[in-house]
Amino acid sequence: MGKEIRRSRSVCPVCGKNLPAVLSQEPDGVIRLKKSCPEHGGFSVPVWRGRLDFDQWLLGTEPMPEDCGLHCPAHCGICPEHESGSCCVLLEVTERCNLHCRYCFADGGNNTEDPCAEQMKEAIREIVRQCGEPLLQFSGGEPTLRDDLPELVRYAKEAGCSYTQVNTNGIRLAEDPGYAEALCEAGLDIVFLQFDGTRNDIYERLRGSALLETKRKAIERCAGLGIGVTLVPTVVRGVNDDNLGDLVRLATALAPGVRGIHFQPVSYFGRYPENPSADERYTLDELMADISAQAGIPVGSFMPSRCDHPLCGFHASFLIEENGGLRPLSSITHSAHTRGSARENRDYVARHWRRAPEEAPPQTTVPQTAFAEEMDFDTFLYRLRHSSLTLSAMAFQDAMNLNIERLHRCSLHVYDRGTIKPFCAKYLSLTE
């Protein structure tokens, strides 16, 4: 029998009914989310494998009050119970895609007509009205299939969005230099590049094509234009969970063109092959432990997400040494559990993911291998801008492992026909 350690709420993965749920620690140390539907029976899914200390990771995070979350996520929007403002808002600008990936949260690839530019501009104005000055992510489908995406990027900056980001597979950026230049001229800040690993067999299994060289070309193109690139791997057990160290080493070698890696352990919503077994689940603590082991990074470098619930993700900052090693900065640049405002959080994200303008290095004799504490302030800031790497992650939730306590602290929001919704509520897929 497991030991109940925390109560929350979830949903039935078959009918979507809101249900009481518990986090239960099993004798083997695995923590499972358990719930029972009167019609469809009980469900149990691992959410933490015991590779890191669960209580230490939560570090006093208060559980959700028992009278909260009773109606989530049906008819979900940002309601008074929601605890986080909008750090990043995602706007789907097309359902079309030039790939048919095995895993796709939006189930993109439908040959539908795109909304017109004026509809998209109206959506941008409404996002700014409801969310202030968010980091706006253009998504899809594949957003670069829109010829007018540079126009929309420019409009978003003019309308008041603090930063702009494109979530892309990189194919058009690699193949159409004029299009990449137009995005740069429009003011694009960040390319969120689907990048699952350093081997073509990974892309063949997850994306259906050998895309590694195309991805590398897209990075080169963006680097030449001064657009910051964040690599975004979907991590699937048995496909690329053995490739994490090589991925970190490649990102380090490609800095400062590559600013970071944003890992996403696979979640089962949108388009997916089948409801997975418990053994297929790849948890956040496993991801941190595997990166640590494969890349030689101290596991203590990882800190809970600044923007969301601790179980939603992590972040870690590093200075890049001359020999390609990574020196942890997490304990220097921020507190482990600092939760700032939405503005502070998006500014933090932008500092780490945008490409800094070219500038002359400060005149200093401080060696590249010096500790941050040994540097003068100007040298430290220069190194942080031009010789650093950020590792982060987002462990999205699906209908099996949805924890409404986590959902209440989501700061990644989606615009949906006039409503702002938490990401995992918008893309929740039932198994029925």
PyMOL commands that set and color helices and strands:
alter all, ss='L'
color gray80, all
select helices_A, chain A and resi 54-58+117-131+143-145+149-159+171-175+177-186+200-206+212-225+244-254+278-280+284-295+299-301+310-312+330-333+342-353+372-374+377-386+404-407+423-426
alter helices_A, ss='H'
color red, helices_A
select strands_A, chain A and resi 3-11+18-25+31-37+41-48+88-92+135-139+163-168+190-194+228-232+234-235+258-265+303-304+313-320+326-328+388-394+412-416+419-422
alter strands_A, ss='S'
color yellow, strands_A
deselect
rebuild
show_as cartoon
